[in-house]
Amino acid sequence: MDRLDAGAGDSRKDALQKVEVFFERARELLDPSLVESVFKLLTK
């Protein structure tokens, strides 16, 4: 793996982390089962 791949992996990891935080908040505000099914659709 060269440095460009590592950099892309880092930004992807950051984006995934933001998505996870978003979905944690959404679970608190919305019906958890609804949020869970949307999350599964997006992460297939």
N, C-alpha and C positions, 0 to 999 in steps of 0.2 A: 504494500500500500504506500503510495507516495503522499506528499504533504497536502496536495489538493484534495485527495480523498478524505484525509483526516479532517481538513477544514470543513468540508461538506458534511461529514458525519457530525461534527460539533454543532453546526447550525441546525441540522435535522433534529439532533437530540434536544437542543434548546426549544425548537418549535414543538416537539412532542411534549416537552415538559409544560409549556404554556397551555397546550390543549388539555393535558391531564388536569391542570389547575382549574381551567375553565369548566371541565366536566364535573370536578368536585364541587365547585360552586353551584353549578346547575342542579346537581343532585340535591343540594340543600334547599334550593328554591322551587324546584319542580318535582313531579312524580318520579322517584328513582327508577322505576321499571321503564318508564318512557325514555329517560335519559340513557339508560343502559342499552336499550335497543338501538337508539340513534348512534351511540358510541360504537356498537358492534358493526353497524352498517358502514360507518366511516373508516373503521380500522380493518376491514376485510382484506 
